[in-house]
Amino acid sequence: MNLVRRHGMTKDGAKTWLDEQLSDLLNQFGSSVQGAQHHWEGDVMRFTFEIKLAGQIRGTLGVDDTDYNMDVPLGFRQRLFEGRARAAIERWLDENLP
């Protein structure tokens, strides 16, 4: 799954905002999210977490001067949830992204 979203902040501001908001974003998936971890490698956040029924999710979220670019390779089971996950993420970004 690839998702690109314009952020309208400086790159550093966009990274800080993401660090502060990540747990709220993951809460959109309720108690089914477990073991969330992330770390930065330059301007790329690497993340991993587990979702009940879908298994482990690993991906990256790059930040540049204008956009967030999320890339999450999905396995077969995970593709079953892609539509709902994408809709929840986009709705959350619409409501929360400054």
Buried (B, 14 or more C-beta within 10 A) or exposed (E): BEBEBEBEBEBEEBBEBBEEBBEEBBEEBEEEBEEBEBEEEEBBBEBEBEBEEBEEBEBBBBBEEEBBBBEBEBEEEBEEBEEEBBEBBEEBBEEEBE
